[in-house]
Structures are given as structure tokens and as C-alpha cells.
Amino acid sequence: MNILRIRVSRRSITMAAAFVGLVSLALGAHAALNKRSLEAALSVATLPNDAAAQKAGRVALVIGNGHYPDASAPLAQPINDARAMTSALRRDGFDVDVVEDATRDDMSRAIERLKAKIKPDSVVMLYFGGFGVQVGRQSYMIPVDAAIWMENDVRRDGMSVEAILDVMKERGAHAKLVVIDASRRNPYERRFRGYSRGLAPIDVPENALILSSATPGQVADDATGSNSLLATELLKNLDSRPASAEAVFSKTRVAVTRASDGEQVPVVSSSLINDVPFGAVAPTPVKAGS
């Protein structure tokens, strides 16, 4: 009986030791997991500002309109430009919504989608290629289904650049970038009683940067290549990264002017308070006073 008791006691002790070992292993694994989770959280919290910025909010709307029923022939370049610009911006960390041959409803829905994405720390970019018309000192982007016979039709069917800038401002976008490649001779000019040619000067809200394809009131002829001259030079400068948005736009202006022998002079308008970088990894814009 004593021997049996000793055997039982020894087996009990062995089982108890094994149980304690399993508990210790479980506690160790749990602690390791907690440590890893804490380290991961800390690494996210201490990520460089550049990575955080790319995750936080870089959104863009790209529109390329080429097939206008009122034009004598389709515009081949805006579609190509929109696709190339979309690829470049996505490489740069932008969440891009691209719309081709957009009707007014398409453009309205795209703007609503853009509006929903904008946060107070967002860098927001609008790119438009197609026909543009100025009416009443405002510039309008023209959808492909616009029925334009009078200037009032432009206000009804067109999308005002200034109105989209107002949407960005209302949503609290940190920085607003706009490229309007629409200074083409449009098929509606001959229908207006008044003189309307090219685009009007665009009012620049706070902390915004705007690149227009030509001087206000001037038109630009499309180049013979697959991309417009403005898009070609802008894409080249976007590839020269990292660089500030203002430097990219300004270099594009100079390059287009030289390439066209002064026949096409883009306009850069800026009210940027802080630098907005382009690049594969773009640092977080630093707010004034911080």
C-alpha cells in the first residue's frame, strides 16, 4: 500500500509539473503576443510622417473627356492623359477616381465621391482634360453630353472649377491641387453672341495650387503626340521625385512654354501656405504654427 501511494504521488507530481509547464508556456506566448502587439502599435505611432501621410489622405479625381458630339472629331489626348495621370498619381500614394468621357451626371457623382473622401488633413487633387469654356469670369469643365447653344447652357450643363474648389474648402481639405488642361478651341464659341475664348482666371482659395494649360483668354493647339503638351511635361516632372508640387507645376509651365516656342504659356497660381510634396514617399504637410 505504501508503494502504491508513493507511485500515485509521483505520478500526480509529474502531471502537476507538466500542467504547470503548459501554463507557463501559455503565459509566455501570451506575453510575447502582447509585446509584439505593443511594438506594432508603437511602430505605427512612430512611423515617419511620410508613410502616415500616404495612408491618411491623398485623394484625386481625374477626368478625361474626348468624345464630344458637337466636335468635328474626337479628342484623343484627354483619355490618354487621364490614364497616364492616374498611374502617376497612384504611384505617388493618391487614392484616384478616374472617369472617362463623363456625362454631367458622371461628373456630379464623381465629385460626390471625392467629397466623401476628403478629410481635414487631406491633400486633394483635381485633373481635367477636355473642353473648357469661360462664362461670367468663371471657367467651366464641359461634360460630353452638354447641349450648349447659349452661354446660359454652359452654366446649366458645365461644372465650374471654382465650385469644386469650394467643395474642397468646405470639407476642410488641407491642400488643394488643380490641373485644368482645357484651353482648346471649343466647338461652342461660334454660337455665343459675346466673345468667349480659352479659360477665365481661376480664383484661388487659401492653400491651393492651380495649373492651367494656357494664359486666360488664349487657346492652345493639341500636339501631334498621344498626350497633350501640358500632360507630357507634367508627367515628366512628376517622375522627377521627390519634389514639391509648386516646383513641379512651375517647371511644367517653363517646359511647355519652351517646347511651344512661347505659343502656349501655362499659368501657375498659388496660395500655398505650406509645401506639398510629390514623391514615392511624401512627407506629411506641416501646418502653420505647428
Sequence and secondary structure as in RCSB ss.txt:
>XXXX:A:sequence
MNILRIRVSRRSITMAAAFVGLVSLALGAHAALNKRSLEAALSVATLPNDAAAQKAGRVALVIGNGHYPDASAPL
AQPINDARAMTSALRRDGFDVDVVEDATRDDMSRAIERLKAKIKPDSVVMLYFGGFGVQVGRQSYMIPVDAAIWM
ENDVRRDGMSVEAILDVMKERGAHAKLVVIDASRRNPYERRFRGYSRGLAPIDVPENALILSSATPGQVADDATG
SNSLLATELLKNLDSRPASAEAVFSKTRVAVTRASDGEQVPVVSSSLINDVPFGAVAPTPVKAGS
>XXXX:A:secstr
 HHHHHHHHHHHHHHHHHHHHHHHHHHHHHHHHHHHHHHHHHHHHT  HHHHHHHH EEEEEEE    TTSSS  
SHHHHHHHHHHHHHHHTT EEEEEES  HHHHHHHHHHHHHH  TT EEEEEEES EEEETTEEEE  TT   SS
HHHHHHHSEEHHHHHHHHHHTT SEEEEEEE  S  TTGGG SS   S       TTEEEEESS TT      SS
SS HHHHHHHHHHHS SEEHHHHHHHHHHHHHHHTTTS   EEEE  SS  EESSS      TT 
